[in-house]
Amino acid sequence: MSEDNAGQAGNRNILLSALNAIDQAFGWLERVVVAGSVLIMAGLMSAHVVGNLLFDRGIPGTYEVTEMLIVVMTFVGVGYAARCARHISMSAIYDQLSGWARKAMLIVICLGTGALMFYFAYKSAQYDITLYERGRASSSLGVPLWMVNLALPIGFTLAGVQYLLTIVRNLISDDIYRSFNEKEEYSDIPLDDSGQTHTSQEPHGV
């Protein structure tokens, strides 16, 4: 291997390591928020039911808090779904492609979807600012609604970042990646006329 090729490989590994650290940090944040919301909601609802059965009195504001947690889970979960490549996709054309055409299509899809996520983040941030300026709060607990709806711009931004990471991963890697760490398997890629796929063997991860 020449010095230039070795230098390029080293630079690529450094870049992948840095991006992987960012991806792992976002993944940790998303898991904590989603899992924490589920656990809090489950515990709160269980305690509310037990209180009604044993003491004829539940926990005030339970349904209101549950609705807030559902909002948080839903929109932060958007970024987590994109990170794990578990989002809904319409891939009738994409599934028929292979090789560079397939990768190029994936990059275009990620570019368009990422731009849309950032646009949604911008519009939801404007909406959240409006809620803050108007001082709107929940009816039972008086929780400022802007705090709850802050999950919208955060979730959309996290999703947009994931699509950008997927683009970068596909640009600097030989294989096709549906997300930063989710590589397409050979069974997912159609064969060409020679009966071979166009992707090369590259180990998972960085």
C-alpha positions as a printed Julia matrix, in Angstrom:
206×3 Matrix{Float64}:
   0.0     0.0     0.0
   1.41    3.4    -0.95
   1.82    6.22    1.55
  -1.03    8.17   -0.08
  -3.42    5.21    0.21
  -2.33    4.58    3.78
  -2.89    8.24    4.63
  -6.34    8.23    3.06
  -7.28    5.06    4.94
  -6.02    6.59    8.19
  -8.0     9.79    7.62
 -11.11    7.77    6.81
 -10.74    5.74   10.0
 -10.34    8.9    12.07
 -13.44   10.41   10.48
 -15.45    7.24   11.0
 -14.35    7.05   14.63
 -15.41   10.65   15.26
 -18.75   10.15   13.54
 -19.28    6.89   15.4
 -18.73    8.69   18.71
 -21.35   11.27   17.74
 -23.73    8.53   16.66
 -23.26    6.61   19.91
 -23.84    9.76   21.99
 -27.08   10.53   20.19
 -28.11    6.89   20.47
 -27.56    6.95   24.23
 -29.62   10.15   24.57
 -32.48    8.72   22.5
 -32.55    5.45   24.42
 -32.56    7.19   27.78
 -35.39    9.54   26.8
 -37.57    6.88   25.15
 -36.98    4.17   27.74
 -37.32    6.63   30.62
 -40.6     7.94   29.23
 -41.98    4.41   28.89
 -40.97    3.46   32.43
 -42.35    6.65   33.96
 -45.61    6.29   32.05
 -46.0     2.63   33.01
 -45.23    3.3    36.66
 -47.5     6.31   36.85
 -50.44    4.56   35.22
 -50.0     1.5    37.44
 -49.88    3.64   40.57
 -52.95    5.53   39.38
 -54.93    2.3    38.9
 -53.82    0.91   42.27
 -54.78    4.18   43.95
 -58.24    4.06   42.41
 -58.76    0.44   43.47
 -57.44    0.67   47.03
 -58.04    4.25   48.06
 -60.73    5.42   45.61
 -58.36    8.17   44.61
 -55.86    8.17   41.77
 -52.91   10.42   41.09
 -54.02   13.87   39.86
 -52.78   14.78   36.4
 -51.9    11.2    35.42
 -53.55   11.35   32.02
 -52.06   14.75   31.33
 -48.55   13.56   32.13
 -49.13   10.45   30.02
 -50.1    12.55   27.02
 -46.96   14.64   27.46
 -44.75   11.57   27.64
 -46.34   10.16   24.49
 -45.4    13.36   22.67
 -41.82   13.1    23.92
 -41.52    9.4    23.01
 -43.01    9.88   19.57
 -40.76   12.66   18.36
 -37.52   11.63   20.04
 -38.28    8.15   18.73
 -38.14    9.54   15.18
 -34.39   10.0    15.52
 -33.98    6.56   17.09
 -35.92    4.91   14.26
 -33.73    6.65   11.68
 -30.6     5.59   13.57
 -31.67    1.93   13.56
 -33.02    2.08    9.96
 -36.42    0.94   11.24
 -38.44    3.79    9.77
 -41.2     3.27    7.23
 -39.94    3.61    3.65
 -41.39    3.44    0.15
 -38.73    1.57   -1.79
 -40.37    0.09   -4.87
 -37.8     1.68   -7.2
 -34.9     1.5    -4.77
 -35.33   -2.25   -4.25
 -34.85   -2.88   -7.97
 -31.45   -1.18   -8.09
 -28.0    -2.48   -7.25
 -24.43   -1.2    -7.14
 -23.73    2.51   -7.49
 -27.26    3.25   -8.72
 -28.65    1.83   -5.48
 -26.17    3.76   -3.36
 -26.82    6.99   -5.28
 -30.57    6.55   -4.82
 -30.08    5.98   -1.09
 -27.96    9.12   -0.79
 -30.58   11.18   -2.63
 -33.34    9.77   -0.4
 -31.34   10.52    2.76
 -30.52   14.02    1.51
 -34.17   14.83    0.8
 -35.45   13.24    4.01
 -32.76   14.92    6.11
 -33.62   18.31    4.62
 -37.28   17.66    5.39
 -36.43   16.74    9.0
 -34.49   19.97    9.48
 -37.37   21.94    7.95
 -39.79   20.27   10.36
 -37.4    21.09   13.21
 -37.39   24.76   12.14
 -41.18   24.99   11.89
 -41.75   23.13   15.17
 -39.23   25.45   16.88
 -41.25   28.41   15.63
 -44.4    26.8    17.02
 -42.68   26.18   20.35
 -41.56   29.81   20.53
 -45.17   30.86   19.95
 -46.31   28.65   22.84
 -43.66   30.2    25.06
 -44.63   33.75   24.13
 -48.31   33.07   24.78
 -47.57   31.39   28.09
 -49.8    28.39   27.41
 -49.81   25.68   30.06
 -51.54   22.35   30.7
 -54.94   22.55   32.35
 -54.4    20.29   35.39
 -50.77   20.67   36.37
 -49.97   24.02   34.81
 -46.89   22.66   33.02
 -45.72   25.08   30.31
 -46.53   23.45   26.99
 -43.4    24.8    25.34
 -41.34   22.49   27.58
 -43.25   19.43   26.36
 -43.26   20.45   22.71
 -39.52   21.06   22.83
 -39.35   17.35   21.98
 -40.5    18.18   18.43
 -37.53   20.28   17.23
 -35.11   18.09   19.19
 -36.49   14.87   17.7
 -36.58   16.2    14.14
 -33.04   17.55   14.5
 -31.76   14.19   15.77
 -33.42   12.47   12.82
 -31.9    14.96   10.38
 -28.44   14.39   11.84
 -28.88   10.63   11.42
 -29.66   11.04    7.73
 -26.59   13.25    7.31
 -24.46   10.61    9.03
 -25.88    7.99    6.69
 -24.93   10.12    3.68
 -21.37   10.57    4.91
 -21.05    6.85    5.67
 -22.13    5.91    2.16
 -19.83    8.47    0.57
 -16.71    7.19    2.3
 -17.55    3.46    2.42
 -17.59    0.85   -0.32
 -20.7    -0.9     0.99
 -24.24    0.41    1.22
 -25.46    1.55    4.62
 -29.14    2.15    5.44
 -28.03    4.08    8.52
 -24.62    4.93    9.95
 -24.1     1.47   11.45
 -26.71   -0.62    9.61
 -25.15   -2.15    6.49
 -27.34   -3.77    3.89
 -26.94   -7.52    3.72
 -26.39   -9.3     0.42
 -29.87  -10.81    0.7
 -31.32   -7.29    0.55
 -29.6    -6.39   -2.73
 -30.81   -7.69   -6.11
 -28.4    -9.52   -8.4
 -27.23   -8.0   -11.66
 -27.23   -9.78  -15.02
 -24.09  -11.73  -14.09
 -25.69  -12.99  -10.89
 -23.36  -10.94   -8.68
 -23.94   -8.02   -6.35
 -21.86   -4.88   -6.73
 -20.88   -4.37   -3.12
 -17.57   -5.33   -1.59
 -16.86   -7.09    1.66
 -16.43   -4.57    4.46
 -16.62   -5.48    8.16
 -19.45   -4.06   10.27
 -18.72   -1.0    12.35
 -15.72    1.25   12.19
